């Protein structure tokens, strides 16, 4: 087997003769690295080419093997690397401690080369199986996420067909949501979730009669009450789920017409009782509606739209989000220009 195809074993012991024995035992089947101290071992483990498995002595100066193992397991980069203790300490409490700090096996000295080789083979085989399983799970999770995302996008497009808005509305609006969520300091995962879930905000319009949804004149009281139900209809269409993306999509559909001062619908929530994603979508949705041309209206100039949003600070919109929104207008302009009408 070519050396580049071999898996890497790191052996750690402060006594060179012990290292020599382990290296000699393993070198024909594995690429073997050696370290004389815990600190040197950690440097190798956290390097750009970490080992596939670690054979670790316990009794070493400055940093014992238990501490080294704890540090390996505490770091996200290395916590899945299997650690086998190889030590002269053979008391039950010693072995128990080794397993408690994250070791997968415990070999006592003096070692049998055949036993060492067999244990390394076994634990590397298990480790490789776990890695393959994790890759398969991650791949299936990505596929499932993409499937859900496509469903969201298709339902969003279906809602747009029922309305007078163009399909570009959801692209611009979700882009504005992403920019605002990022400006608000949300982590990348939350930013991506809002960006992906925001297009579902008006999916409930599928359930609104066409004569109301496309009416060119102002809605009367009864028609407006029906129109407002698109929020609860949207929440019902999305349904109850454990998946974070679908949970967020449902909250957005339900709350994007709530207002900071409590005068919105459907529940009359106020302030921070409105989920953050609902407050973000409220701003993005109104801005895009105001600045986009529709069959029944011309686009507002940006300065007039911003004046309206500024005037609604603390009324319709979250005051802090409003400030962030207005501070990031250049980013919003770039999004609008890249998407178009």
N, C-alpha and C positions, 0 to 999 in steps of 0.2 A: 504494500500500500504506500503510495507516495506520501511524503511527510505532510504536504499541504492538505491531504485528505484526512489525516489522523486527527482525532479529538485531543484536546489539551488537558493534561492533568497537572495541577500545581501541588507540589509537595512542600510542606512547611515544617521545619525542625531546626532547632538551634545547634544540633550536633551534626557535623558534616558526615560522619560515618553512617548515621541513620539515613541522611539524605541520599548518600551513595547507594545504599541497599535498595531504597525505594525506586530510585532512578533506574538502576540496573534491572529491577523487576519489571518495570513498566515500559522501558524505552523501545522495545520491539513492536509494541502495539499502539503506543500513544506518543504524542509529542509531550515531553515532560519539562516543566519549568520548576525551578527550585528557589526557595526563600529561606533565609536563616533567622528571620524575625517576623513578628506579627505585623509591624509597620511595613516591611518590604512586601509581605504577602498582600496587604490591603492595597498597596500601590499597584501591584500586578492585577489584582481582582478588578480594580476600578480604572484600569487602563483601557485603551481603545480596543485591545484584543484580550478580553478576559478568558480565564480557563473554563472548561466545561464541567470540571469537578475539582474539589480541593481535598487533599489529605493533610490533616492538621494535627500537629502535636499539641499537647495541653500545657506541659510545664516548660515555659519559655520566659526569659527575663523581660522586664519592662511591660509586656503585654501578653497575658496567657492566652491559650487557645480558645477558651470559653469567650473571652472578650472579643477576640478576632471574629469568631463565629457570629456573635451578637451584632457586630458592626456590619458584617456581610449581609445578614438577614434584615438589618434595619434600613439598608439602602435599596431603593427601587431598582437600581441598575443591576444589583447582584443577588437579590433575595431569593431568586429561584435556582441559584447554583448549589448543587448538593455538596454537603460537607461531611466527610468521614473522619472521625477522630482516630488517630493512631498514637497510642500513649502507653506508658508503663503503669499509669494509675488504673487499677482494676477493681476498685471497690464499687459496690452497688451504687452508692451515692454519687460517685464520679460519673458512672455511665448515665445515671438518671439526669444529672446536670447537663451532660452533653446533649441528650435528647431535648431537654427543656429549652436550651438556647438555639435549637434549630438543626442539630446534626441528624443525619439520616442513618448513620451506622457508627459502630464503636469497635475498633480492633485494638487488642492489647498486645504490648511488646513482651517478649521478643516475637516478631511477626513471622508468619509463614508466607514466603513469596507467593505460593499457589493460592492461599486464602486471600491475600491482598488483591491479586489479579482477578480472582473470581468476584470479590466484592465490588471492585471498580467496574468490571463488565456489567454486573447486575444493575448497579445504580445508574450507570450511564444509559443502559437500555431503558430503564424506567424513566429517566430524565428525557431521553429522546422521544419516548412515547408521549409523555406529558406535553412536550413542546409541539409535537405534531397535532395532538388533540386541541391545544390552545389555538394553534393556527387555524384548524378547521372550525372551531367555535367562533373565532374572530371573523373568519370569512363568511360564515353563515349569519353572524350578527350584522355584518356590513350589508349582506344581501337583503336581510329582513328590513334593515333601516332604509335601504334604497327603495324597497318595495313600498314601504309606508310613505316614503317621501313622494314617490310617483303617484300614489293614491291621493295624497294631499294635493299635489299639483293638478291632477286631473279633475278632482272635485272643485278646486278653485277655478279652473277654466270653465267648468260647467256652470258655476255661479255667474261668471262674467258674461256668458252667453245669454243669461236671463236678464242682464242689466244693460244699461246704456254705456257702461264703461268698457274700455278696450282692455285686451289682455295685458298690455304693457303697464296698466295700473298696478297689478299685483307685483310685477317685477320691480317697478320703481319703489313702491311702498315698502316691500320687504327689504329692499336695499337701504332705504331710509331707516328702517327699524334696526338693521344690522349696525349702521353707523352710529345711531343714537345709543344702542345697547353698549357698544364698544366705548363710546365717550362716557357712559355712565359707570365704567369700570368693571363691567361684568367679565367673567373669565371666558376664554375662547369657546368652551363647550356651550355655555349659556347663550353666547352671541350667535353661534351656529343654530341653536335650537329656535331662538326667536326668528331668525332669518328664514328657517325652514317652515315654521308653524304659522307665521304671519299671513301667508297667502290664503289661509282658511278663514280669515276673519269674517267674510261675508258669505260663507257657504250656505247659510240659512236662507239666503234670498231665493234659493231653489224652491222653497216652500211658499213664497209670496205670489199671489195671483198676478198674472201679467198686466192686467188692466190697472193695477196699483203700481207695480214696479216700473212700468214704462209710461205712466201718465205724464204728459208734458206740462201740466199745470200743478199748482200747489195742492197737496193732499188735504182732504177734509179730515175732521177729527176722527171719524171711524176708520178711515183709510190709514191714517197715521198710526193708530193703535195697532192695526194689523201689521203695518210695516215694521213696527218696533219688535214684533215677535220673531224677526229673523235672527235675533241674538239667541233666543232660547231654542229655536228650530235648529240653528247651527250647532249648538251644544248637544242637542239630541242626535243629530246626524253623526257627529263625531263619536259620541258615546263615552262610556266610562272605561278607562284603560289604566294599566299599570305603567305602560311605556311613557317615558318622559316627553317624547315628542308629541304624542297624542294628548297627553294631559295638558301640555302647554297650548296646543291648538284649540282644545276645548275651552280653556280659560280665556283665550283671546277672543274666540267667537262670542263668548258669553258677556265679556266685560269691556269690549272696546268702545262702547257707547256710554259707559259710566263717566261721570264728570267729577272733577276734584271737589267741587262744592256740594256734591250729593244730589244734584238735580238731573242726573242722567238716568239711563234705563239699562237693563230691566229691573234691577234691584235697588236702585238709589244709593249705591255705595259711595262713600266719600273718602278723600285723602288716601292714606296708605292702606285702607281696607280694600282698595282696588289693586289687584295684582299688578306688579311692575310691568309685566309684558302687556297688560291691557292699557296701561297709561302710555307706554311707548307707542303702541299701535294707534291709539287715539290721535296722537300728534302727527304721526307719519301719514295716516289716512286722510286727515283733514287738510294737511299741507298739499298732498298730491291732488285731492279733489279740487281745492281752490286754484291751483296753478295749472290745471289741465283743462283743455277744451273738451266740451261735451256737446251733443246735438242741441241741448237746451240752454247752453251758456257758453260764453267765451272764457278763456283762461284769465285769471286775475294776474296782474303784474306781481312779480315777486315781492316788491316792497309793500304792496297792499296786503298780500297774504301774510307777510311777517308782522305787519302792524296789527292785523286781526289776531294772530297767535299771541303777540305780546299783550294785547288788550285782554285776552282770555287767560292770561297767567293767573293761577290761583282760583280761577272760576271753572273753566272747562278743563284746563291742563295743569298737571303737576308743575309747581313753580320751578323746582330745580331742573327738571327735565326740559322745561321751556327755555331756561337759560342755556343749557347745554345744546339744545337744538339750534338756537339762534347763534351760538358761538361757533357752530360747525356748518354754517351755511355753504361755505366753499365746497366742502365734501359733498353736500346734498346736490349742489349744482353739477358737480362732476358726475354723480350718479344719474341725474336727469339727462345730462348730455349724452352719456354712454348708452342709455336705454332708448331714448327718444319717445315719440308719441305712439 
